Amino acid sequence: MGLQWEDIDLGAGTIAVRRARLRTAKGEVVGSPKTSSGNRVVPIHPTLLDELAAWRRVQLEERLAAGPAWKGGEWVLARARGPVSPWSLSTWWSGFAKRAGVDARLHDLRHTAATLMAAAGVPPRVLAEMLGHARASFTLDVYAGSPALHDLREAAEQLGAAIERAARA
């Protein structure tokens, strides 16, 4: 939610995590990641690079069409009327997941990605850096003590199939 286009280097294939946008009792707040380890640069998979480049083109066309009425600033997740709120994204995800037959919160995607990387043998220190954890031991405590790898892989396959079905619907 806190990504701005200046944080994404399409040429280098990286994202710099520098800020967070959160919904609080006082409204939406933009601040730093929770810890200093949260400030990091992570590589982007080529498929995501292609999607981000395509989204950038769409957003630039919308921005040009909106002219001075554009309220999206430089946020990656923005439309002409303004940045997409954390609440709106969570609401959209809930509906998408429900249509796909998946019972998962948006934040669960982070846990799923981390668990799959751990199951695939990504070294704990690398995984901790990807997630913005200060200590690999914390990452291992959270993700290595997960259910059996076979069950996790099966769950990931089911999630992927459900997302593909929902995308086709």
Summary of the structure (lengths in Angstrom):
residues: 169
radius of gyration: 17.4
end to end distance: 26.3
largest distance: 53.7
contacts: 423
relative contact order: 0.11
helix: 55%
strand: 15%
